[in-house]
Amino acid sequence: MVATTVVGLWLPSLGLGGKQYMKVGKSGGSGSVVLKNKITKTELRRQSVLLIIAGLYVIYGIVFYYLPLAGWTMAFENFKLKDGVFGSEKVGFKWFKTLFEDKTFIRVIRNTLAMGVINLIATTVTAIGFAILLSEVRNVMGKKIVQTISYLPHFLSWIVVTSIVKDAFATKGMINELLTSLGIIKTPISFFMHTQYFWPIVAISNVWKETGWNAIIYLATITAIDPSLYEAAAMDGAGRWQRIKHITIPGIRSTIIILLIMNIGNVINAGFEVQYLLGLGVLKPVSETIDIYVLNYGMKNFSLGTAAGIFKTFVSMTLILLFNFIAKKTGDERLF
């Protein structure tokens, strides 16, 4: 026998959207409760300020993110400034074909993906490790000082950061002096004269600049883990590493996966400033990214530059959808 009861409840004090209706279903001793919000004029007036602010952000997104997409039509036409976006000659996929027949663009894709993957792995691992180490610090004052210092590089301009990197990796810089004093090398290395060192230097620069900032969300997640779990593990004889391995890391697993899915789309955005400022001369074959390619060629040919930008967007969306699908199939957290 199935019995269904509908009870109307008014819960204005909870701020749950005015009137709510609770539907309680029972079947064979089991039951389910479903709460449904009913939007009222009173509730709309109460939330009017938030709705106005949200509306402004929606308008901003439409104006600056969606309306400019009309410019994508330049990638499918022989764009002439005098004819405009909608009056230029249509050429189909000509510029996409030109891109993939260009050996320079193929090399640029390789550089972009390689640096993007290296940066993603390096920054993610260091941020997680740094957050775990900070969570284990018991001295509150010392922890706050370290946190504050680690955040500061994030607010520095890449121009400042690249200047520091150049000085550090110079022939008479700190890195060469350190390696020489440790006996690892006998003569100083000209790091910016050898292409094999450029990608690691870019990764080190990103790690130094962003580790503290990226660790914030992991620290917040670790803070939310139930302290009683650590206490129970300690009473059972678990050491610090065992508590990290069996409590901390599983506790932030969902956060790691969500952030990885979100950041995987940025693999194709390997960077512009650091590569442009450091990758001069002999380093150009390994330093040029899609963004630099668009700057160099897009200013001469708007259609070609637009085609390269569309390719970036397509790859980013494909990566996000792919890894979100994989997370869904493996039963992990996902974006949607």
C-alpha positions in Angstrom: 0.0 0.0 0.0 1.3 3.4 -0.9 0.4 6.4 1.1 1.3 10.0 0.1 0.9 13.0 2.3 1.4 16.7 1.3 2.0 19.1 4.0 2.4 22.9 3.4 5.0 24.6 5.6 5.9 28.2 5.7 9.5 28.8 6.7 10.3 32.5 6.2 12.8 32.6 9.1 15.1 30.1 7.4 15.5 32.3 4.3 14.7 29.4 2.0 12.6 31.3 -0.5 9.3 32.0 1.1 6.8 29.2 1.1 8.0 25.6 1.0 6.0 22.5 0.5 7.1 19.2 1.9 6.1 16.0 0.1 6.5 12.9 2.2 6.2 9.6 0.4 6.1 6.1 2.1 6.3 2.8 0.4 6.8 -0.5 2.3 8.2 1.2 5.3 10.6 3.5 3.4 10.1 7.2 2.9 11.4 10.2 1.0 11.2 13.9 1.7 11.4 16.5 -1.0 11.4 20.3 -0.3 10.2 22.6 -3.1 10.7 26.3 -3.0 8.0 28.7 -4.2 9.3 32.1 -5.3 7.1 34.9 -3.9 7.1 38.7 -4.5 8.1 39.2 -0.9 11.2 37.1 -1.4 12.1 38.8 -4.7 11.9 42.2 -2.9 14.1 40.8 -0.1 16.7 39.6 -2.5 16.4 42.6 -4.9 20.0 43.9 -4.2 21.6 40.5 -4.9 19.4 40.1 -8.0 20.5 43.5 -9.4 24.2 42.7 -8.7 23.8 39.3 -10.4 22.0 40.9 -13.3 25.0 43.3 -13.8 27.4 40.4 -14.0 25.1 38.7 -16.5 25.1 41.8 -18.7 28.8 42.1 -18.4 29.3 38.5 -19.5 27.0 39.0 -22.5 28.6 42.2 -23.6 32.3 41.2 -23.2 32.2 37.4 -23.6 29.3 36.5 -25.9 28.8 39.4 -28.3 32.4 39.4 -29.4 31.9 35.8 -30.6 30.4 37.4 -33.7 34.0 38.1 -34.6 34.7 34.4 -35.1 33.2 34.8 -38.5 36.5 36.4 -39.6 38.1 32.9 -39.4 35.8 31.8 -42.3 36.3 34.7 -44.6 39.0 36.8 -46.2 38.5 39.6 -43.8 39.0 43.2 -45.1 38.7 46.1 -42.7 36.9 48.2 -45.2 34.2 45.4 -45.8 33.7 44.6 -42.1 33.0 41.4 -40.4 29.8 40.5 -42.3 30.8 42.0 -45.7 34.1 40.2 -46.3 34.5 37.4 -48.8 33.6 33.9 -47.4 36.4 31.4 -47.8 35.2 28.5 -45.6 37.9 26.6 -43.8 40.8 28.0 -45.8 42.6 29.6 -42.9 42.3 26.5 -40.7 43.9 24.5 -43.6 46.6 27.1 -43.8 47.3 26.8 -40.1 47.8 23.0 -40.1 49.9 23.2 -43.2 52.2 25.6 -41.4 55.2 23.8 -39.8 55.6 26.8 -37.4 52.1 26.4 -36.1 52.7 22.6 -35.5 55.8 23.5 -33.6 53.9 26.1 -31.6 51.2 23.5 -30.7 53.9 21.2 -29.4 55.5 24.0 -27.3 52.2 25.1 -25.9 51.0 21.6 -24.9 54.4 20.6 -23.5 54.7 23.7 -21.3 51.0 23.5 -20.3 51.3 20.0 -19.1 54.5 20.6 -17.3 53.2 23.7 -15.6 49.9 21.9 -14.6 51.7 19.0 -13.0 54.4 21.0 -11.3 52.0 23.7 -9.9 49.4 21.2 -8.8 51.8 18.8 -7.0 53.7 21.7 -5.3 50.5 23.4 -4.2 49.1 20.2 -2.6 52.4 19.4 -1.0 52.8 22.9 0.4 49.2 22.9 1.7 49.8 19.6 3.5 53.0 20.8 5.0 51.4 24.0 6.2 48.5 22.1 7.7 51.0 20.1 9.8 52.6 23.3 11.3 51.5 23.7 14.9 53.0 27.2 15.5 50.2 29.5 14.5 52.3 32.6 14.1 55.0 30.9 12.1 52.3 29.4 9.9 50.7 32.8 9.2 54.1 34.3 8.3 55.0 31.5 5.9 51.5 31.8 4.3 51.8 35.6 3.8 55.3 35.3 2.3 54.1 32.5 -0.1 51.2 34.6 -1.4 53.3 37.7 -2.3 54.8 36.4 -5.6 51.3 36.0 -7.0 50.8 39.7 -7.0 54.1 40.5 -8.8 54.0 41.4 -12.5 55.6 38.8 -14.9 58.0 41.6 -15.9 59.3 41.7 -12.4 59.3 37.8 -12.1 61.2 37.3 -15.4 63.8 39.9 -14.3 64.4 37.9 -11.1 64.5 34.7 -13.1 67.1 36.1 -15.5 69.3 37.3 -12.6 68.9 33.9 -10.8 69.8 31.8 -13.9 72.5 34.1 -15.2 76.1 32.9 -15.6 77.1 34.6 -12.4 73.7 34.2 -10.8 72.5 32.4 -7.7 71.7 29.1 -9.4 75.1 28.7 -11.0 76.9 29.7 -7.8 74.8 27.2 -5.8 75.4 24.3 -8.3 79.2 25.2 -8.4 79.5 25.3 -4.6 77.8 21.9 -4.3 80.1 20.4 -6.8 77.3 19.5 -9.2 78.9 21.5 -12.0 82.4 22.7 -12.6 81.8 25.6 -14.9 78.8 27.9 -15.0 76.0 27.1 -17.4 74.5 29.6 -19.8 70.9 28.5 -19.2 69.4 30.9 -21.7 71.7 29.7 -24.5 70.5 26.1 -24.4 66.9 25.1 -25.5 66.7 22.1 -23.2 66.6 24.2 -20.1 63.8 26.6 -21.1 60.7 24.5 -20.3 62.0 23.6 -16.8 62.8 27.3 -16.2 59.3 28.2 -17.2 57.9 25.6 -14.8 60.1 26.7 -11.9 59.0 30.3 -12.5 55.3 29.3 -12.4 55.8 27.2 -9.3 57.6 30.0 -7.5 55.0 32.6 -8.4 51.8 30.6 -7.9 52.4 27.8 -5.3 51.3 29.9 -2.3 48.2 31.2 -4.0 47.1 27.8 -5.4 47.5 26.2 -2.0 44.8 28.4 -0.5 41.8 26.2 -1.6 43.6 23.0 -0.5 44.3 24.5 2.9 40.7 25.4 3.3 39.6 21.9 2.3 42.1 20.4 4.8 40.8 22.7 7.5 37.3 21.3 6.9 38.3 17.7 7.6 36.9 16.4 10.9 39.7 16.7 13.6 38.2 13.6 15.3 39.5 11.5 12.5 43.1 12.6 13.2 42.6 12.0 17.0 41.2 8.5 16.4 44.1 7.7 14.1 46.6 9.0 16.6 45.1 6.9 19.3 45.4 3.8 17.1 49.1 4.5 16.7 49.1 6.1 13.3 52.1 8.3 12.6 52.1 11.7 10.9 52.7 10.3 7.4 50.0 7.6 7.9 47.5 10.3 8.9 48.4 12.3 5.8 48.2 9.3 3.6 44.9 7.9 4.9 43.0 11.0 6.1 44.4 14.2 4.5 44.9 13.1 1.0 41.6 11.2 0.7 39.9 14.2 2.3 41.1 16.6 -0.4 40.7 14.1 -3.3 37.4 15.6 -4.6 38.9 19.1 -4.5 42.0 17.9 -6.4 39.9 16.3 -9.1 37.6 19.3 -9.6 40.5 21.7 -9.8 42.3 19.4 -12.2 39.3 19.3 -14.5 39.0 23.1 -14.4 42.7 23.7 -15.0 43.0 21.1 -17.7 41.4 23.5 -20.0 44.2 25.9 -19.4 46.8 23.5 -20.7 46.5 25.2 -24.0 47.0 28.5 -22.3 50.6 27.8 -21.4 51.4 31.4 -21.1 52.4 34.5 -23.0 54.4 36.9 -20.8 57.1 34.6 -19.4 57.7 33.0 -22.8 57.7 36.3 -24.7 60.1 37.9 -22.2 62.5 35.0 -21.7 62.3 33.2 -25.0 64.3 35.4 -27.3 67.0 34.5 -29.8 68.1 30.9 -29.8 65.2 29.9 -27.5 62.4 31.0 -30.0 61.9 27.4 -31.4 60.9 26.1 -28.0 59.4 29.3 -26.4 56.8 30.4 -29.0 53.3 29.5 -27.9 49.9 29.9 -29.7 49.4 33.3 -28.0 52.7 34.6 -29.3 51.9 33.1 -32.7 48.6 35.0 -32.8 50.3 38.2 -31.8 53.0 37.8 -34.5 50.7 36.7 -37.4 47.3 37.8 -36.3 48.2 41.5 -36.4 49.0 41.0 -40.1 46.1 38.6 -40.9 43.1 38.9 -38.6 41.5 35.9 -40.2 44.5 33.6 -39.5 44.8 34.9 -35.9 41.0 34.3 -35.3 41.3 30.7 -36.6 44.2 30.1 -34.2 42.1 31.5 -31.4 39.1 29.3 -32.3 41.5 26.3 -32.3 42.6 27.1 -28.8 39.0 27.3 -27.6 38.0 24.1 -29.2 41.0 22.2 -27.6 40.2 23.7 -24.2 36.5 22.7 -24.3 37.4 19.2 -25.6 39.9 18.6 -22.8 37.4 19.8 -20.1 34.6 17.6 -21.5 36.9 14.6 -21.9 38.3 14.7 -18.4 34.9 15.4 -16.9 33.5 12.3 -18.7 36.4 10.2 -17.4 35.8 11.5 -13.8 32.1 10.6 -14.2 32.9 7.1 -15.4 35.3 6.4 -12.6 32.8 7.7 -10.0 34.8 10.7 -8.9 33.7 14.3 -8.4 33.0 16.2 -11.6 32.0 19.6 -12.8 28.7 18.6 -14.3 
